[in-house]
Amino acid sequence: MVGGTNFSLFGRPLLDSSQVSVDAVVVEKKTTNPELKYVHLNHHQTKFLNWKTDEATVIRIKNVTAKQVEQ
C-alpha cells in the first residue's frame, strides 16, 4: 500500500513496479539468540531438543516515489 494526501494505492499481492519504487538501505542482518525448545512426552522416554533462531533484517527506507494516479 502506498498513500498520499490525495490518493491511496493498494496491490494484490504487490503493486506494479512501474507505478511505485522504494529506495532502501540494509542496516543490519542478524539472527536472534538461540532458544531451546524442549518437549518430553508423558509415559514415553522420548525427548525432543530443538535449537531455534530467527533471522531478522533491519532496513532504512530512504525514499518512496509513486507516479501520479489518474481518477
mmCIF file of the N, C-alpha and C atoms, coordinates in Angstrom:
data_MODEL
# 
_entry.id   MODEL 
# 
loop_
_atom_site.group_PDB 
_atom_site.id 
_atom_site.type_symbol 
_atom_site.label_atom_id 
_atom_site.label_alt_id 
_atom_site.label_comp_id 
_atom_site.label_asym_id 
_atom_site.label_entity_id 
_atom_site.label_seq_id 
_atom_site.pdbx_PDB_ins_code 
_atom_site.Cartn_x 
_atom_site.Cartn_y 
_atom_site.Cartn_z 
_atom_site.occupancy 
_atom_site.B_iso_or_equiv 
_atom_site.pdbx_formal_charge 
_atom_site.auth_seq_id 
_atom_site.auth_comp_id 
_atom_site.auth_asym_id 
_atom_site.auth_atom_id 
_atom_site.pdbx_PDB_model_num 
ATOM 1   N N  . MET A 1 1  ? 0.838   -1.168  0.000   1.00 0.00 ? 1  MET A N  1 
ATOM 2   C CA . MET A 1 1  ? 0.000   0.000   0.000   1.00 0.00 ? 1  MET A CA 1 
ATOM 3   C C  . MET A 1 1  ? 0.888   1.237   0.000   1.00 0.00 ? 1  MET A C  1 
ATOM 4   N N  . VAL A 1 2  ? 0.523   2.192   -0.814  1.00 0.00 ? 2  VAL A N  1 
ATOM 5   C CA . VAL A 1 2  ? 1.189   3.492   -0.861  1.00 0.00 ? 2  VAL A CA 1 
ATOM 6   C C  . VAL A 1 2  ? 0.104   4.540   -0.811  1.00 0.00 ? 2  VAL A C  1 
ATOM 7   N N  . GLY A 1 3  ? 0.293   5.560   0.009   1.00 0.00 ? 3  GLY A N  1 
ATOM 8   C CA . GLY A 1 3  ? -0.726  6.585   0.119   1.00 0.00 ? 3  GLY A CA 1 
ATOM 9   C C  . GLY A 1 3  ? -0.128  7.962   0.231   1.00 0.00 ? 3  GLY A C  1 
ATOM 10  N N  . GLY A 1 4  ? -0.921  8.940   -0.115  1.00 0.00 ? 4  GLY A N  1 
ATOM 11  C CA . GLY A 1 4  ? -0.537  10.332  -0.006  1.00 0.00 ? 4  GLY A CA 1 
ATOM 12  C C  . GLY A 1 4  ? -1.729  11.144  0.464   1.00 0.00 ? 4  GLY A C  1 
ATOM 13  N N  . THR A 1 5  ? -1.648  12.450  0.343   1.00 0.00 ? 5  THR A N  1 
ATOM 14  C CA . THR A 1 5  ? -2.748  13.303  0.793   1.00 0.00 ? 5  THR A CA 1 
ATOM 15  C C  . THR A 1 5  ? -3.967  13.188  -0.109  1.00 0.00 ? 5  THR A C  1 
ATOM 16  N N  . ASN A 1 6  ? -3.757  12.869  -1.396  1.00 0.00 ? 6  ASN A N  1 
ATOM 17  C CA . ASN A 1 6  ? -4.872  12.840  -2.343  1.00 0.00 ? 6  ASN A CA 1 
ATOM 18  C C  . ASN A 1 6  ? -5.193  11.452  -2.899  1.00 0.00 ? 6  ASN A C  1 
ATOM 19  N N  . PHE A 1 7  ? -4.412  10.428  -2.534  1.00 0.00 ? 7  PHE A N  1 
ATOM 20  C CA . PHE A 1 7  ? -4.635  9.125   -3.159  1.00 0.00 ? 7  PHE A CA 1 
ATOM 21  C C  . PHE A 1 7  ? -4.153  8.002   -2.250  1.00 0.00 ? 7  PHE A C  1 
ATOM 22  N N  . SER A 1 8  ? -4.579  6.790   -2.573  1.00 0.00 ? 8  SER A N  1 
ATOM 23  C CA . SER A 1 8  ? -4.089  5.559   -1.959  1.00 0.00 ? 8  SER A CA 1 
ATOM 24  C C  . SER A 1 8  ? -4.038  4.490   -3.036  1.00 0.00 ? 8  SER A C  1 
ATOM 25  N N  . LEU A 1 9  ? -2.961  3.703   -3.051  1.00 0.00 ? 9  LEU A N  1 
ATOM 26  C CA . LEU A 1 9  ? -2.809  2.592   -3.983  1.00 0.00 ? 9  LEU A CA 1 
ATOM 27  C C  . LEU A 1 9  ? -2.709  1.301   -3.185  1.00 0.00 ? 9  LEU A C  1 
ATOM 28  N N  . PHE A 1 10 ? -3.513  0.321   -3.559  1.00 0.00 ? 10 PHE A N  1 
ATOM 29  C CA . PHE A 1 10 ? -3.477  -0.986  -2.932  1.00 0.00 ? 10 PHE A CA 1 
ATOM 30  C C  . PHE A 1 10 ? -3.100  -2.006  -3.986  1.00 0.00 ? 10 PHE A C  1 
ATOM 31  N N  . GLY A 1 11 ? -2.264  -2.957  -3.619  1.00 0.00 ? 11 GLY A N  1 
ATOM 32  C CA . GLY A 1 11 ? -1.863  -4.006  -4.551  1.00 0.00 ? 11 GLY A CA 1 
ATOM 33  C C  . GLY A 1 11 ? -2.306  -5.363  -4.051  1.00 0.00 ? 11 GLY A C  1 
ATOM 34  N N  . ARG A 1 12 ? -2.560  -6.258  -4.979  1.00 0.00 ? 12 ARG A N  1 
ATOM 35  C CA . ARG A 1 12 ? -2.916  -7.633  -4.646  1.00 0.00 ? 12 ARG A CA 1 
ATOM 36  C C  . ARG A 1 12 ? -2.071  -8.571  -5.452  1.00 0.00 ? 12 ARG A C  1 
ATOM 37  N N  . PRO A 1 13 ? -1.074  -9.210  -4.985  1.00 0.00 ? 13 PRO A N  1 
ATOM 38  C CA . PRO A 1 13 ? -0.450  -9.026  -3.686  1.00 0.00 ? 13 PRO A CA 1 
ATOM 39  C C  . PRO A 1 13 ? 0.567   -7.882  -3.676  1.00 0.00 ? 13 PRO A C  1 
ATOM 40  N N  . LEU A 1 14 ? 1.018   -7.444  -4.877  1.00 0.00 ? 14 LEU A N  1 
ATOM 41  C CA . LEU A 1 14 ? 2.034   -6.394  -4.951  1.00 0.00 ? 14 LEU A CA 1 
ATOM 42  C C  . LEU A 1 14 ? 1.601   -5.305  -5.921  1.00 0.00 ? 14 LEU A C  1 
ATOM 43  N N  . LEU A 1 15 ? 2.135   -4.123  -5.716  1.00 0.00 ? 15 LEU A N  1 
ATOM 44  C CA . LEU A 1 15 ? 1.922   -3.040  -6.675  1.00 0.00 ? 15 LEU A CA 1 
ATOM 45  C C  . LEU A 1 15 ? 2.876   -3.213  -7.844  1.00 0.00 ? 15 LEU A C  1 
ATOM 46  N N  . ASP A 1 16 ? 2.492   -2.725  -9.000  1.00 0.00 ? 16 ASP A N  1 
ATOM 47  C CA . ASP A 1 16 ? 3.322   -2.810  -10.189 1.00 0.00 ? 16 ASP A CA 1 
ATOM 48  C C  . ASP A 1 16 ? 4.564   -1.940  -10.000 1.00 0.00 ? 16 ASP A C  1 
ATOM 49  N N  . SER A 1 17 ? 5.723   -2.451  -10.384 1.00 0.00 ? 17 SER A N  1 
ATOM 50  C CA . SER A 1 17 ? 6.973   -1.719  -10.180 1.00 0.00 ? 17 SER A CA 1 
ATOM 51  C C  . SER A 1 17 ? 7.068   -0.471  -11.053 1.00 0.00 ? 17 SER A C  1 
ATOM 52  N N  . SER A 1 18 ? 6.250   -0.372  -12.099 1.00 0.00 ? 18 SER A N  1 
ATOM 53  C CA . SER A 1 18 ? 6.270   0.831   -12.924 1.00 0.00 ? 18 SER A CA 1 
ATOM 54  C C  . SER A 1 18 ? 5.526   1.988   -12.243 1.00 0.00 ? 18 SER A C  1 
ATOM 55  N N  . GLN A 1 19 ? 4.677   1.699   -11.257 1.00 0.00 ? 19 GLN A N  1 
ATOM 56  C CA . GLN A 1 19 ? 3.922   2.732   -10.563 1.00 0.00 ? 19 GLN A CA 1 
ATOM 57  C C  . GLN A 1 19 ? 4.612   3.236   -9.304  1.00 0.00 ? 19 GLN A C  1 
ATOM 58  N N  . VAL A 1 20 ? 5.265   2.339   -8.580  1.00 0.00 ? 20 VAL A N  1 
ATOM 59  C CA . VAL A 1 20 ? 5.839   2.694   -7.276  1.00 0.00 ? 20 VAL A CA 1 
ATOM 60  C C  . VAL A 1 20 ? 7.260   2.162   -7.194  1.00 0.00 ? 20 VAL A C  1 
ATOM 61  N N  . SER A 1 21 ? 8.151   2.978   -6.629  1.00 0.00 ? 21 SER A N  1 
ATOM 62  C CA . SER A 1 21 ? 9.517   2.498   -6.364  1.00 0.00 ? 21 SER A CA 1 
ATOM 63  C C  . SER A 1 21 ? 9.924   2.917   -4.960  1.00 0.00 ? 21 SER A C  1 
ATOM 64  N N  . VAL A 1 22 ? 10.728  2.066   -4.323  1.00 0.00 ? 22 VAL A N  1 
ATOM 65  C CA . VAL A 1 22 ? 11.189  2.296   -2.958  1.00 0.00 ? 22 VAL A CA 1 
ATOM 66  C C  . VAL A 1 22 ? 12.710  2.196   -2.952  1.00 0.00 ? 22 VAL A C  1 
ATOM 67  N N  . ASP A 1 23 ? 13.367  3.212   -2.391  1.00 0.00 ? 23 ASP A N  1 
ATOM 68  C CA . ASP A 1 23 ? 14.812  3.178   -2.196  1.00 0.00 ? 23 ASP A CA 1 
ATOM 69  C C  . ASP A 1 23 ? 15.075  2.899   -0.730  1.00 0.00 ? 23 ASP A C  1 
ATOM 70  N N  . ALA A 1 24 ? 15.819  1.815   -0.457  1.00 0.00 ? 24 ALA A N  1 
ATOM 71  C CA . ALA A 1 24 ? 16.085  1.427   0.925   1.00 0.00 ? 24 ALA A CA 1 
ATOM 72  C C  . ALA A 1 24 ? 17.512  0.929   1.055   1.00 0.00 ? 24 ALA A C  1 
ATOM 73  N N  . VAL A 1 25 ? 18.012  0.966   2.288   1.00 0.00 ? 25 VAL A N  1 
ATOM 74  C CA . VAL A 1 25 ? 19.365  0.508   2.597   1.00 0.00 ? 25 VAL A CA 1 
ATOM 75  C C  . VAL A 1 25 ? 19.261  -0.532  3.707   1.00 0.00 ? 25 VAL A C  1 
ATOM 76  N N  . VAL A 1 26 ? 19.980  -1.647  3.545   1.00 0.00 ? 26 VAL A N  1 
ATOM 77  C CA . VAL A 1 26 ? 20.025  -2.660  4.598   1.00 0.00 ? 26 VAL A CA 1 
ATOM 78  C C  . VAL A 1 26 ? 20.971  -2.161  5.684   1.00 0.00 ? 26 VAL A C  1 
ATOM 79  N N  . VAL A 1 27 ? 20.445  -2.010  6.892   1.00 0.00 ? 27 VAL A N  1 
ATOM 80  C CA . VAL A 1 27 ? 21.242  -1.513  8.006   1.00 0.00 ? 27 VAL A CA 1 
ATOM 81  C C  . VAL A 1 27 ? 21.926  -2.664  8.725   1.00 0.00 ? 27 VAL A C  1 
ATOM 82  N N  . GLU A 1 28 ? 21.178  -3.750  8.959   1.00 0.00 ? 28 GLU A N  1 
ATOM 83  C CA . GLU A 1 28 ? 21.721  -4.842  9.753   1.00 0.00 ? 28 GLU A CA 1 
ATOM 84  C C  . GLU A 1 28 ? 21.003  -6.138  9.410   1.00 0.00 ? 28 GLU A C  1 
ATOM 85  N N  . LYS A 1 29 ? 21.776  -7.217  9.306   1.00 0.00 ? 29 LYS A N  1 
ATOM 86  C CA . LYS A 1 29 ? 21.218  -8.559  9.175   1.00 0.00 ? 29 LYS A CA 1 
ATOM 87  C C  . LYS A 1 29 ? 21.706  -9.345  10.379  1.00 0.00 ? 29 LYS A C  1 
ATOM 88  N N  . LYS A 1 30 ? 20.771  -9.940  11.119  1.00 0.00 ? 30 LYS A N  1 
ATOM 89  C CA . LYS A 1 30 ? 21.178  -10.621 12.343  1.00 0.00 ? 30 LYS A CA 1 
ATOM 90  C C  . LYS A 1 30 ? 20.276  -11.817 12.599  1.00 0.00 ? 30 LYS A C  1 
ATOM 91  N N  . THR A 1 31 ? 20.698  -12.656 13.514  1.00 0.00 ? 31 THR A N  1 
ATOM 92  C CA . THR A 1 31 ? 19.883  -13.753 13.999  1.00 0.00 ? 31 THR A CA 1 
ATOM 93  C C  . THR A 1 31 ? 19.635  -13.530 15.485  1.00 0.00 ? 31 THR A C  1 
ATOM 94  N N  . THR A 1 32 ? 18.495  -13.955 15.949  1.00 0.00 ? 32 THR A N  1 
ATOM 95  C CA . THR A 1 32 ? 18.171  -13.795 17.361  1.00 0.00 ? 32 THR A CA 1 
ATOM 96  C C  . THR A 1 32 ? 18.938  -14.811 18.185  1.00 0.00 ? 32 THR A C  1 
ATOM 97  N N  . ASN A 1 33 ? 18.960  -14.611 19.483  1.00 0.00 ? 33 ASN A N  1 
ATOM 98  C CA . ASN A 1 33 ? 19.634  -15.550 20.376  1.00 0.00 ? 33 ASN A CA 1 
ATOM 99  C C  . ASN A 1 33 ? 18.956  -16.907 20.306  1.00 0.00 ? 33 ASN A C  1 
ATOM 100 N N  . PRO A 1 34 ? 19.729  -17.981 20.360  1.00 0.00 ? 34 PRO A N  1 
ATOM 101 C CA . PRO A 1 34 ? 19.138  -19.315 20.277  1.00 0.00 ? 34 PRO A CA 1 
ATOM 102 C C  . PRO A 1 34 ? 18.217  -19.589 21.467  1.00 0.00 ? 34 PRO A C  1 
ATOM 103 N N  . GLU A 1 35 ? 17.075  -20.181 21.176  1.00 0.00 ? 35 GLU A N  1 
ATOM 104 C CA . GLU A 1 35 ? 16.129  -20.581 22.205  1.00 0.00 ? 35 GLU A CA 1 
ATOM 105 C C  . GLU A 1 35 ? 15.992  -22.097 22.159  1.00 0.00 ? 35 GLU A C  1 
ATOM 106 N N  . LEU A 1 36 ? 15.939  -22.697 23.313  1.00 0.00 ? 36 LEU A N  1 
ATOM 107 C CA . LEU A 1 36 ? 15.821  -24.141 23.411  1.00 0.00 ? 36 LEU A CA 1 
ATOM 108 C C  . LEU A 1 36 ? 14.353  -24.527 23.517  1.00 0.00 ? 36 LEU A C  1 
ATOM 109 N N  . LYS A 1 37 ? 13.917  -25.389 22.603  1.00 0.00 ? 37 LYS A N  1 
ATOM 110 C CA . LYS A 1 37 ? 12.564  -25.926 22.658  1.00 0.00 ? 37 LYS A CA 1 
ATOM 111 C C  . LYS A 1 37 ? 12.688  -27.374 23.113  1.00 0.00 ? 37 LYS A C  1 
ATOM 112 N N  . TYR A 1 38 ? 12.137  -27.664 24.282  1.00 0.00 ? 38 TYR A N  1 
ATOM 113 C CA . TYR A 1 38 ? 12.269  -28.986 24.892  1.00 0.00 ? 38 TYR A CA 1 
ATOM 114 C C  . TYR A 1 38 ? 10.886  -29.594 25.074  1.00 0.00 ? 38 TYR A C  1 
ATOM 115 N N  . VAL A 1 39 ? 10.686  -30.785 24.549  1.00 0.00 ? 39 VAL A N  1 
ATOM 116 C CA . VAL A 1 39 ? 9.407   -31.479 24.657  1.00 0.00 ? 39 VAL A CA 1 
ATOM 117 C C  . VAL A 1 39 ? 9.668   -32.864 25.223  1.00 0.00 ? 39 VAL A C  1 
ATOM 118 N N  . HIS A 1 40 ? 8.981   -33.178 26.309  1.00 0.00 ? 40 HIS A N  1 
ATOM 119 C CA . HIS A 1 40 ? 9.057   -34.526 26.883  1.00 0.00 ? 40 HIS A CA 1 
ATOM 120 C C  . HIS A 1 40 ? 7.640   -35.085 26.898  1.00 0.00 ? 40 HIS A C  1 
ATOM 121 N N  . LEU A 1 41 ? 7.415   -36.140 26.157  1.00 0.00 ? 41 LEU A N  1 
ATOM 122 C CA . LEU A 1 41 ? 6.090   -36.735 26.055  1.00 0.00 ? 41 LEU A CA 1 
ATOM 123 C C  . LEU A 1 41 ? 5.824   -37.616 27.277  1.00 0.00 ? 41 LEU A C  1 
ATOM 124 N N  . ASN A 1 42 ? 4.650   -37.503 27.849  1.00 0.00 ? 42 ASN A N  1 
ATOM 125 C CA . ASN A 1 42 ? 4.284   -38.301 29.015  1.00 0.00 ? 42 ASN A CA 1 
ATOM 126 C C  . ASN A 1 42 ? 4.240   -39.787 28.670  1.00 0.00 ? 42 ASN A C  1 
ATOM 127 N N  . HIS A 1 43 ? 4.641   -40.586 29.619  1.00 0.00 ? 43 HIS A N  1 
ATOM 128 C CA . HIS A 1 43 ? 4.597   -42.044 29.526  1.00 0.00 ? 43 HIS A CA 1 
ATOM 129 C C  . HIS A 1 43 ? 5.503   -42.590 28.434  1.00 0.00 ? 43 HIS A C  1 
ATOM 130 N N  . HIS A 1 44 ? 6.440   -41.796 27.982  1.00 0.00 ? 44 HIS A N  1 
ATOM 131 C CA . HIS A 1 44 ? 7.398   -42.262 26.991  1.00 0.00 ? 44 HIS A CA 1 
ATOM 132 C C  . HIS A 1 44 ? 8.785   -41.790 27.404  1.00 0.00 ? 44 HIS A C  1 
ATOM 133 N N  . GLN A 1 45 ? 9.768   -42.407 26.893  1.00 0.00 ? 45 GLN A N  1 
ATOM 134 C CA . GLN A 1 45 ? 11.144  -41.986 27.142  1.00 0.00 ? 45 GLN A CA 1 
ATOM 135 C C  . GLN A 1 45 ? 11.645  -41.132 25.982  1.00 0.00 ? 45 GLN A C  1 
ATOM 136 N N  . THR A 1 46 ? 10.751  -40.446 25.322  1.00 0.00 ? 46 THR A N  1 
ATOM 137 C CA . THR A 1 46 ? 11.095  -39.662 24.149  1.00 0.00 ? 46 THR A CA 1 
ATOM 138 C C  . THR A 1 46 ? 11.305  -38.203 24.547  1.00 0.00 ? 46 THR A C  1 
ATOM 139 N N  . LYS A 1 47 ? 12.408  -37.629 24.107  1.00 0.00 ? 47 LYS A N  1 
ATOM 140 C CA . LYS A 1 47 ? 12.699  -36.219 24.347  1.00 0.00 ? 47 LYS A CA 1 
ATOM 141 C C  . LYS A 1 47 ? 13.071  -35.572 23.025  1.00 0.00 ? 47 LYS A C  1 
ATOM 142 N N  . PHE A 1 48 ? 12.631  -34.364 22.832  1.00 0.00 ? 48 PHE A N  1 
ATOM 143 C CA . PHE A 1 48 ? 12.979  -33.614 21.630  1.00 0.00 ? 48 PHE A CA 1 
ATOM 144 C C  . PHE A 1 48 ? 13.689  -32.339 22.058  1.00 0.00 ? 48 PHE A C  1 
ATOM 145 N N  . LEU A 1 49 ? 14.864  -32.128 21.558  1.00 0.00 ? 49 LEU A N  1 
ATOM 146 C CA . LEU A 1 49 ? 15.604  -30.898 21.818  1.00 0.00 ? 49 LEU A CA 1 
ATOM 147 C C  . LEU A 1 49 ? 15.806  -30.188 20.484  1.00 0.00 ? 49 LEU A C  1 
ATOM 148 N N  . ASN A 1 50 ? 15.326  -28.961 20.386  1.00 0.00 ? 50 ASN A N  1 
ATOM 149 C CA . ASN A 1 50 ? 15.480  -28.180 19.162  1.00 0.00 ? 50 ASN A CA 1 
ATOM 150 C C  . ASN A 1 50 ? 15.993  -26.794 19.521  1.00 0.00 ? 50 ASN A C  1 
ATOM 151 N N  . TRP A 1 51 ? 17.054  -26.374 18.851  1.00 0.00 ? 51 TRP A N  1 
ATOM 152 C CA . TRP A 1 51 ? 17.539  -25.002 18.996  1.00 0.00 ? 51 TRP A CA 1 
ATOM 153 C C  . TRP A 1 51 ? 16.908  -24.174 17.896  1.00 0.00 ? 51 TRP A C  1 
ATOM 154 N N  . LYS A 1 52 ? 16.306  -23.053 18.265  1.00 0.00 ? 52 LYS A N  1 
ATOM 155 C CA . LYS A 1 52 ? 15.582  -22.236 17.302  1.00 0.00 ? 52 LYS A CA 1 
ATOM 156 C C  . LYS A 1 52 ? 16.163  -20.826 17.293  1.00 0.00 ? 52 LYS A C  1 
ATOM 157 N N  . THR A 1 53 ? 16.502  -20.316 16.100  1.00 0.00 ? 53 THR A N  1 
ATOM 158 C CA . THR A 1 53 ? 16.916  -18.931 15.934  1.00 0.00 ? 53 THR A CA 1 
ATOM 159 C C  . THR A 1 53 ? 16.109  -18.334 14.783  1.00 0.00 ? 53 THR A C  1 
ATOM 160 N N  . ASP A 1 54 ? 15.802  -17.064 14.890  1.00 0.00 ? 54 ASP A N  1 
ATOM 161 C CA . ASP A 1 54 ? 15.070  -16.355 13.848  1.00 0.00 ? 54 ASP A CA 1 
ATOM 162 C C  . ASP A 1 54 ? 16.000  -15.353 13.184  1.00 0.00 ? 54 ASP A C  1 
ATOM 163 N N  . GLU A 1 55 ? 15.862  -15.214 11.878  1.00 0.00 ? 55 GLU A N  1 
ATOM 164 C CA . GLU A 1 55 ? 16.652  -14.237 11.144  1.00 0.00 ? 55 GLU A CA 1 
ATOM 165 C C  . GLU A 1 55 ? 15.852  -12.947 11.011  1.00 0.00 ? 55 GLU A C  1 
ATOM 166 N N  . ALA A 1 56 ? 16.544  -11.822 11.143  1.00 0.00 ? 56 ALA A N  1 
ATOM 167 C CA . ALA A 1 56 ? 15.882  -10.521 11.044  1.00 0.00 ? 56 ALA A CA 1 
ATOM 168 C C  . ALA A 1 56 ? 16.755  -9.595  10.203  1.00 0.00 ? 56 ALA A C  1 
ATOM 169 N N  . THR A 1 57 ? 16.111  -8.764  9.395   1.00 0.00 ? 57 THR A N  1 
ATOM 170 C CA . THR A 1 57 ? 16.799  -7.765  8.585   1.00 0.00 ? 57 THR A CA 1 
ATOM 171 C C  . THR A 1 57 ? 16.212  -6.401  8.910   1.00 0.00 ? 57 THR A C  1 
ATOM 172 N N  . VAL A 1 58 ? 17.094  -5.468  9.260   1.00 0.00 ? 58 VAL A N  1 
ATOM 173 C CA . VAL A 1 58 ? 16.680  -4.101  9.566   1.00 0.00 ? 58 VAL A CA 1 
ATOM 174 C C  . VAL A 1 58 ? 17.009  -3.249  8.348   1.00 0.00 ? 58 VAL A C  1 
ATOM 175 N N  . ILE A 1 59 ? 16.004  -2.540  7.818   1.00 0.00 ? 59 ILE A N  1 
ATOM 176 C CA . ILE A 1 59 ? 16.231  -1.687  6.647   1.00 0.00 ? 59 ILE A CA 1 
ATOM 177 C C  . ILE A 1 59 ? 15.830  -0.254  6.970   1.00 0.00 ? 59 ILE A C  1 
ATOM 178 N N  . ARG A 1 60 ? 16.448  0.674   6.271   1.00 0.00 ? 60 ARG A N  1 
ATOM 179 C CA . ARG A 1 60 ? 16.103  2.088   6.384   1.00 0.00 ? 60 ARG A CA 1 
ATOM 180 C C  . ARG A 1 60 ? 15.556  2.529   5.036   1.00 0.00 ? 60 ARG A C  1 
ATOM 181 N N  . ILE A 1 61 ? 14.310  2.980   5.014   1.00 0.00 ? 61 ILE A N  1 
ATOM 182 C CA . ILE A 1 61 ? 13.683  3.440   3.781   1.00 0.00 ? 61 ILE A CA 1 
ATOM 183 C C  . ILE A 1 61 ? 14.081  4.885   3.554   1.00 0.00 ? 61 ILE A C  1 
ATOM 184 N N  . LYS A 1 62 ? 14.706  5.140   2.408   1.00 0.00 ? 62 LYS A N  1 
ATOM 185 C CA . LYS A 1 62 ? 15.180  6.482   2.102   1.00 0.00 ? 62 LYS A CA 1 
ATOM 186 C C  . LYS A 1 62 ? 14.159  7.295   1.327   1.00 0.00 ? 62 LYS A C  1 
ATOM 187 N N  . ASN A 1 63 ? 13.478  6.647   0.383   1.00 0.00 ? 63 ASN A N  1 
ATOM 188 C CA . ASN A 1 63 ? 12.587  7.396   -0.488  1.00 0.00 ? 63 ASN A CA 1 
ATOM 189 C C  . ASN A 1 63 ? 11.526  6.455   -1.059  1.00 0.00 ? 63 ASN A C  1 
ATOM 190 N N  . VAL A 1 64 ? 10.293  6.946   -1.136  1.00 0.00 ? 64 VAL A N  1 
ATOM 191 C CA . VAL A 1 64 ? 9.204   6.229   -1.788  1.00 0.00 ? 64 VAL A CA 1 
ATOM 192 C C  . VAL A 1 64 ? 8.630   7.166   -2.834  1.00 0.00 ? 64 VAL A C  1 
ATOM 193 N N  . THR A 1 65 ? 8.615   6.719   -4.091  1.00 0.00 ? 65 THR A N  1 
ATOM 194 C CA . THR A 1 65 ? 8.065   7.553   -5.163  1.00 0.00 ? 65 THR A CA 1 
ATOM 195 C C  . THR A 1 65 ? 6.930   6.796   -5.847  1.00 0.00 ? 65 THR A C  1 
ATOM 196 N N  . ALA A 1 66 ? 5.905   7.550   -6.212  1.00 0.00 ? 66 ALA A N  1 
ATOM 197 C CA . ALA A 1 66 ? 4.753   6.969   -6.918  1.00 0.00 ? 66 ALA A CA 1 
ATOM 198 C C  . ALA A 1 66 ? 4.368   7.882   -8.051  1.00 0.00 ? 66 ALA A C  1 
ATOM 199 N N  . LYS A 1 67 ? 4.006   7.285   -9.191  1.00 0.00 ? 67 LYS A N  1 
ATOM 200 C CA . LYS A 1 67 ? 3.520   8.072   -10.316 1.00 0.00 ? 67 LYS A CA 1 
ATOM 201 C C  . LYS A 1 67 ? 2.146   8.638   -9.994  1.00 0.00 ? 67 LYS A C  1 
ATOM 202 N N  . GLN A 1 68 ? 1.796   9.695   -10.672 1.00 0.00 ? 68 GLN A N  1 
ATOM 203 C CA . GLN A 1 68 ? 0.504   10.320  -10.439 1.00 0.00 ? 68 GLN A CA 1 
ATOM 204 C C  . GLN A 1 68 ? -0.606  9.370   -10.852 1.00 0.00 ? 68 GLN A C  1 
ATOM 205 N N  . VAL A 1 69 ? -1.623  9.289   -10.019 1.00 0.00 ? 69 VAL A N  1 
ATOM 206 C CA . VAL A 1 69 ? -2.731  8.368   -10.255 1.00 0.00 ? 69 VAL A CA 1 
ATOM 207 C C  . VAL A 1 69 ? -3.857  9.112   -10.959 1.00 0.00 ? 69 VAL A C  1 
ATOM 208 N N  . GLU A 1 70 ? -4.360  8.506   -12.054 1.00 0.00 ? 70 GLU A N  1 
ATOM 209 C CA . GLU A 1 70 ? -5.485  9.108   -12.774 1.00 0.00 ? 70 GLU A CA 1 
ATOM 210 C C  . GLU A 1 70 ? -6.771  8.579   -12.161 1.00 0.00 ? 70 GLU A C  1 
ATOM 211 N N  . GLN A 1 71 ? -7.745  9.463   -11.988 1.00 0.00 ? 71 GLN A N  1 
ATOM 212 C CA . GLN A 1 71 ? -9.002  9.041   -11.376 1.00 0.00 ? 71 GLN A CA 1 
ATOM 213 C C  . GLN A 1 71 ? -10.056 8.771   -12.418 1.00 0.00 ? 71 GLN A C  1 
# 
